[in-house]
Amino acid sequence: MASGWAQDGAVEAQIQDSINDEIARVRRKLAGGESLEECEECGEPIPLARRMAMPGVRLCVECQLEADKDDRSISLYNRRHSKSSQLR
């Protein structure tokens, strides 16, 4: 049942669009192409096994861990599952 100006299924369509946007964002972050032999951040050599396992890798393990930590610190979503945190 539609309410107000929204069409039937508008909420589901918005949810699906949000999911599709997030999938596209993650795919854009995936590395591609040829791997670097040296880390683009610190200049340390990237082991051959890592380059073969992750095509297009640009960072050594340590720098990648730091980059991932930075990505996790920015969250647009309420992960605490409590309504009180949504009201702040």
Secondary structure by P-SEA (a helix, b strand, c coil): ccccccccaaaaaaaaaaaaaaaaaaaaaccccccccccccccccccaaaaaacccccccaaaaaaaaaaaaaccccccccccccccc
